[in-house]
Structures are given as C-alpha cells and as structure tokens.
Amino acid sequence: MNRSAQFNPETFLVHARKAAPITRETEDTICSLVEESINRYLENVEEFFNSESGRLRRIVEGLSRSLAATIANKWTFDVDDESAPFHDEASAFAWLSPEREEPVSIGHYEDFIVPGRDEFFQIESDWLIRSIWNVRKEYEAQYWNLLAWYDSRWKDHWNRPPGSPARLPTDLQGLIQDLCQIWHDHVDRGLRLPRKDPEPDSPLLRFIDVSLTVPLGDQRPAKKTVLDFVSKHCRPLIRRKDAKIEMLKRGPGAAGP
C-alpha cells in the first residue's frame, strides 16, 4: 500500500493493546491483515470505477451516434463554410464527441453545459433531437462527475461517492467483517461490544473506526451504525463459524455440551 502517510498502524494498535495484552509478533500480524483488508476494499472501488465509467462511455457514445445520424440528415451547412461544425454523419459524431474537452458545470447539476454545442440545440425545434441531446448531457455529466471523484480519490484517497451510512455498501460490509475477524482471531474472541447508546464506544469500535479512516476519512459510517452491523451480522456469523469448527474438532457424532 503506497499510502504510508495515512496508514499508521499505531492509530489502531493502541486500541488493541487496551483490549488485551498482545505480542509484537501479533501486532505485526494485525498490521498486515488490516492493510490487506483495506487494499482489498480499495481494489473493489477500482473495479466499480472501471465498470461504471465504461458503462457511461458506451451510453454516451451510443447516444452521440444516434444524434449524429439525425442531425446530419436535418442540419445543412454550406460546403464552403469553414465555420460549419460538420458536413456529414462522421464529422457530426466527431463534433459531438471531442476528445479531452471537459464540459463546464454552472451552479447545479441541471446547468451542466457543453461548450460550443449547447447553443445549437437550444434553438432546435425538433423535440426528439433536443431530448436525445439532453439525455446525452445527463449521462456525460455523470461520466465527468465520476472522473472528478476518481481524480480526487487519488489526490486525497479517502474520498468516495456519497452514500447513506445507514445502508452500508456490500464492499464496506466486507471490510468491517474482515476487521471483526482480525479482532476475534488476535485480540478478543468474544468480540465484546458496548451497550447501545447515542455515542457508543469500545476498543473494538475504535479499532474499526480508525481503520475505516484510511479508505473513507470523514465519509466513514458512524460508530452506532457500525455497532448495529457488528452486533447483528459480524459477531453472529463469526460465532456460527466458531461453533462449526468446534463441532468438527469433536468429531462425527459428538454431542453438544
């Protein structure tokens, strides 16, 4: 992980030490596992970006080709007019899809404009052409917003798309589950949790909270949300796994306690 300035093991190890006596070897193991879990989470975000940006590019290209075919037949320009934006379907598509030209956003999302082309469609009387153009703009706005988020993520890598902390994304659930498993295996097998409180706190919750700061920063879920997820999902899952392992150790036909 090339994020040594942000990934500081001491920030989460201090909470593990408060929960139980751990050796230096155990500390090294915890650091390695936490880093591995965070990397896996970030790789999932990378996969999301590649998938979503590809989807949006394909939509914008499809709408641009449809629009190019339509306006190439309807709009006509003097063949000698050097200022004409296009003269056929191919040049219309190129005009609609200039490379490396970023649209300008004025004020709110609805004010997203494309320099040099918006004015042509604003005076167009054909509702179908205007509709295709507006839909294309919406998807292109989504694409550029995604690129802006991705760029900011590498400048300040804990940024991520906004989301409701009450509904944890699947990949974030996986990261929290991994952190609970690490705590269970190397610090506290009981996964002790505090009682529900408006501001819950415990070594485990602080360990998870600090670890989530690396990929999420201020966008990480509140401790009470993490507590709810850990108590209802992570701890029961780990306890079921423990029970199954114990049953296997006893061997076939072993009776319960």
Backbone torsions as a table, in degrees:
resi	resn	phi	psi	omega
1	MET	NA	117.0	-179.0
2	ASN	-88.5	57.7	-175.7
3	ARG	-140.7	41.8	-172.9
4	SER	-59.7	-28.4	-178.7
5	ALA	-68.1	-30.1	-177.9
6	GLN	-98.9	-34.6	-176.8
7	PHE	-85.5	93.4	-179.7
8	ASN	-114.0	104.4	-175.9
9	PRO	-55.1	-31.2	-177.5
10	GLU	-61.7	-26.9	-177.1
11	THR	-66.3	-29.1	178.3
12	PHE	-108.5	-23.4	178.8
13	LEU	-65.6	-31.2	-179.3
14	VAL	-59.4	-32.6	-179.9
15	HIS	-78.2	-31.7	176.2
16	ALA	-67.5	-39.9	179.5
17	ARG	-64.4	-32.8	179.7
18	LYS	-72.6	-24.7	-177.5
19	ALA	-85.0	-31.2	-176.5
20	ALA	-164.9	153.7	175.1
21	PRO	-71.6	125.3	-179.3
22	ILE	-129.5	147.0	-179.4
23	THR	-82.1	167.5	177.3
24	ARG	-62.7	-36.9	178.2
25	GLU	-63.0	-42.1	178.1
26	THR	-65.1	-39.7	177.6
27	GLU	-59.8	-43.9	179.1
28	ASP	-62.6	-38.8	178.8
29	THR	-65.2	-44.6	179.0
30	ILE	-60.2	-45.3	180.0
31	CYS	-58.6	-45.9	-178.7
32	SER	-63.2	-42.3	-178.3
33	LEU	-70.5	-39.2	177.7
34	VAL	-64.1	-44.7	179.4
35	GLU	-61.9	-42.2	178.3
36	GLU	-61.6	-42.2	-179.4
37	SER	-65.5	-41.8	179.1
38	ILE	-65.6	-41.8	178.0
39	ASN	-61.0	-41.1	179.8
40	ARG	-63.3	-40.4	177.3
41	TYR	-62.4	-46.1	-178.9
42	LEU	-65.1	-34.0	176.8
43	GLU	-65.7	-34.9	176.2
44	ASN	-64.6	-38.2	177.2
45	VAL	-65.2	-39.3	178.0
46	GLU	-61.8	-41.9	178.5
47	GLU	-63.0	-40.6	177.0
48	PHE	-60.2	-45.4	-178.8
49	PHE	-61.5	-47.3	-178.4
50	ASN	-61.5	-41.7	-179.0
51	SER	-68.0	-47.7	-175.7
52	GLU	-70.4	-40.3	179.8
53	SER	-66.5	-37.7	176.8
54	GLY	-64.3	-41.1	179.0
55	ARG	-62.5	-45.8	-179.0
56	LEU	-66.5	-38.4	177.6
57	ARG	-61.7	-42.1	-179.4
58	ARG	-65.3	-38.9	178.7
59	ILE	-64.7	-47.5	-179.2
60	VAL	-62.3	-41.9	179.3
61	GLU	-64.0	-42.5	179.5
62	GLY	-62.6	-42.7	178.3
63	LEU	-67.3	-36.5	179.0
64	SER	-65.6	-40.4	179.6
65	ARG	-67.0	-41.0	178.0
66	SER	-63.6	-43.9	-179.3
67	LEU	-67.8	-38.9	179.7
68	ALA	-62.1	-42.6	179.5
69	ALA	-64.0	-36.1	-178.0
70	THR	-72.5	-49.9	-175.7
71	ILE	-74.4	-25.1	178.1
72	ALA	-65.7	-30.6	178.9
73	ASN	-83.6	-30.3	-174.4
74	LYS	-95.0	-41.0	-177.6
75	TRP	-88.2	132.2	178.7
76	THR	-125.8	141.2	179.2
77	PHE	-131.6	152.4	177.6
78	ASP	-61.9	130.6	-178.2
79	VAL	-61.8	-23.1	179.8
80	ASP	-91.6	-1.5	-178.2
81	ASP	-80.4	105.5	-178.3
82	GLU	-69.5	-18.6	179.7
83	SER	-89.0	-2.8	-179.8
84	ALA	-62.5	135.7	-177.6
85	PRO	-68.3	-28.4	179.1
86	PHE	-165.2	168.3	179.0
87	HIS	-132.1	-11.4	178.9
88	ASP	-152.5	-178.3	-174.9
89	GLU	-63.9	-40.4	-178.2
90	ALA	-64.7	-44.6	-179.8
91	SER	-72.6	-26.7	175.6
92	ALA	-66.9	-41.0	178.0
93	PHE	-64.5	-42.0	178.3
94	ALA	-63.1	-37.9	179.1
95	TRP	-66.4	-37.3	179.4
96	LEU	-74.6	-23.0	-173.2
97	SER	-127.3	59.0	178.4
98	PRO	-67.3	138.2	-178.3
99	GLU	-76.3	142.8	172.9
100	ARG	60.3	21.1	174.9
101	GLU	-105.0	112.6	-176.1
102	GLU	-88.2	128.7	177.1
103	PRO	-61.9	164.2	-179.2
104	VAL	-109.2	133.7	177.2
105	SER	-105.4	123.0	-179.9
106	ILE	-111.5	112.7	178.0
107	GLY	73.4	-104.5	-173.8
108	HIS	-102.2	173.1	-179.6
109	TYR	-54.8	-38.8	-176.7
110	GLU	-66.7	-18.9	-177.6
111	ASP	-92.2	8.6	179.1
112	PHE	-57.8	125.3	-178.5
113	ILE	-125.8	160.1	176.4
114	VAL	-115.7	109.3	-175.9
115	PRO	-55.9	136.2	174.4
116	GLY	84.8	-8.1	-177.5
117	ARG	-128.6	-29.6	-178.6
118	ASP	-55.0	-40.9	-175.2
119	GLU	-63.2	-30.5	178.3
120	PHE	-66.4	-38.5	-176.7
121	PHE	-83.9	-22.8	178.3
122	GLN	-66.1	-29.5	-179.5
123	ILE	-98.8	2.2	180.0
124	GLU	-74.0	132.0	-177.8
125	SER	-88.3	-18.9	-178.0
126	ASP	-76.9	114.4	-176.5
127	TRP	-63.0	-31.8	-178.7
128	LEU	-66.7	-43.8	179.2
129	ILE	-63.7	-45.2	179.4
130	ARG	-62.8	-39.0	-178.7
131	SER	-65.2	-46.2	179.1
132	ILE	-60.9	-42.6	179.7
133	TRP	-62.4	-43.7	-178.7
134	ASN	-66.4	-39.4	177.0
135	VAL	-65.1	-41.9	177.8
136	ARG	-59.9	-42.1	178.8
137	LYS	-62.2	-39.1	-179.6
138	GLU	-62.8	-44.9	179.9
139	TYR	-70.4	-35.9	178.0
140	GLU	-67.4	-35.6	176.3
141	ALA	-62.1	-42.5	177.9
142	GLN	-61.2	-40.7	-179.5
143	TYR	-63.6	-47.5	-178.9
144	TRP	-69.1	-33.7	175.7
145	ASN	-64.6	-38.4	177.4
146	LEU	-64.5	-43.0	178.1
147	LEU	-62.9	-39.8	179.7
148	ALA	-63.5	-42.7	177.4
149	TRP	-62.2	-44.4	-177.6
150	TYR	-63.5	-41.4	179.4
151	ASP	-63.9	-44.2	-179.0
152	SER	-68.2	-28.5	-179.9
153	ARG	-65.1	-33.6	179.3
154	TRP	-84.0	-24.2	174.7
155	LYS	-77.4	-35.0	-178.8
156	ASP	-143.2	80.8	-156.2
157	HIS	-64.0	-9.2	-178.6
158	TRP	-87.5	-1.0	175.1
159	ASN	-69.4	148.3	177.6
160	ARG	-155.3	164.3	179.8
161	PRO	-57.8	143.0	-179.8
162	PRO	-64.7	148.3	178.1
163	GLY	-160.2	158.2	-179.9
164	SER	-72.8	122.7	-179.7
165	PRO	-66.5	-16.9	179.2
166	ALA	-75.4	-17.0	178.8
167	ARG	-122.1	88.5	-174.7
168	LEU	-68.3	129.4	175.7
169	PRO	-60.5	154.7	-175.9
170	THR	-57.7	-42.8	-178.2
171	ASP	-67.6	-32.0	177.3
172	LEU	-72.0	-36.7	174.7
173	GLN	-58.6	-41.8	179.6
174	GLY	-62.9	-40.1	179.0
175	LEU	-64.9	-44.4	179.4
176	ILE	-64.8	-39.3	177.2
177	GLN	-61.4	-42.7	178.4
178	ASP	-61.0	-43.4	-178.9
179	LEU	-65.2	-37.5	176.5
180	CYS	-66.0	-38.9	179.7
181	GLN	-65.3	-40.0	177.2
182	ILE	-61.1	-45.5	-180.0
183	TRP	-63.0	-42.9	179.3
184	HIS	-63.0	-44.3	-174.1
185	ASP	-75.0	-27.6	-170.0
186	HIS	-126.8	-9.1	-177.3
187	VAL	-126.6	-60.6	-173.5
188	ASP	-144.0	103.9	-177.6
189	ARG	-65.3	-21.6	-179.4
190	GLY	-80.9	-12.9	-178.1
191	LEU	48.7	52.8	-177.7
192	ARG	-62.4	137.0	-177.9
193	LEU	-127.2	154.4	176.7
194	PRO	-78.2	167.1	173.5
195	ARG	-68.9	156.8	178.6
196	LYS	-64.1	133.2	-174.3
197	ASP	-154.5	152.8	177.6
198	PRO	-55.0	-31.2	178.2
199	GLU	-130.2	71.5	-176.8
200	PRO	-67.0	151.5	-179.1
201	ASP	-154.8	142.7	176.3
202	SER	-169.5	163.6	177.8
203	PRO	-56.0	-40.5	-179.7
204	LEU	-64.9	-45.4	-179.8
205	LEU	-63.6	-38.1	178.4
206	ARG	-68.9	-38.0	177.2
207	PHE	-60.0	-47.1	179.3
208	ILE	-66.6	-44.1	-177.2
209	ASP	-60.5	-46.1	-179.7
210	VAL	-66.7	-39.4	179.2
211	SER	-64.4	-38.2	179.3
212	LEU	-70.1	-20.1	178.8
213	THR	-62.0	-32.5	-177.4
214	VAL	-60.7	-52.7	178.9
215	PRO	-87.6	-19.0	-171.0
216	LEU	-118.6	-23.5	-178.7
217	GLY	56.8	-131.8	-177.9
218	ASP	-70.9	-10.7	-179.6
219	GLN	-88.3	3.9	-179.8
220	ARG	-70.2	153.2	-179.5
221	PRO	-67.5	156.0	178.7
222	ALA	-67.4	156.3	-178.7
223	LYS	-60.2	-36.3	-179.2
224	LYS	-66.5	-31.1	176.3
225	THR	-70.6	-42.1	177.8
226	VAL	-63.5	-43.4	178.8
227	LEU	-58.0	-45.0	-179.7
228	ASP	-61.3	-43.1	-178.8
229	PHE	-69.2	-42.2	-179.1
230	VAL	-65.3	-44.2	-176.8
231	SER	-69.8	-32.6	-176.1
232	LYS	-92.8	-23.4	-173.2
233	HIS	-125.4	-56.4	-172.6
234	CYS	-65.9	-53.1	-176.7
235	ARG	-63.7	-45.5	177.5
236	PRO	-60.3	-38.5	179.9
237	LEU	-64.6	-45.0	-179.4
238	ILE	-65.6	-38.9	179.2
239	ARG	-66.6	-36.1	175.9
240	ARG	-65.1	-39.4	177.8
241	LYS	-64.8	-41.8	178.5
242	ASP	-61.0	-43.1	-179.0
243	ALA	-64.1	-38.7	179.6
244	LYS	-67.4	-41.5	179.1
245	ILE	-63.6	-42.7	179.4
246	GLU	-62.3	-39.5	179.5
247	MET	-65.8	-38.9	178.8
248	LEU	-66.6	-36.5	178.7
249	LYS	-64.1	-36.7	-178.7
250	ARG	-70.3	-24.1	178.4
251	GLY	94.2	168.7	-178.7
252	PRO	-59.6	136.9	175.1
253	GLY	81.0	2.7	-179.2
254	ALA	-67.9	136.7	179.2
255	ALA	-87.0	154.3	178.4
256	GLY	-73.4	170.3	-178.9
257	PRO	-64.2	NA	NA
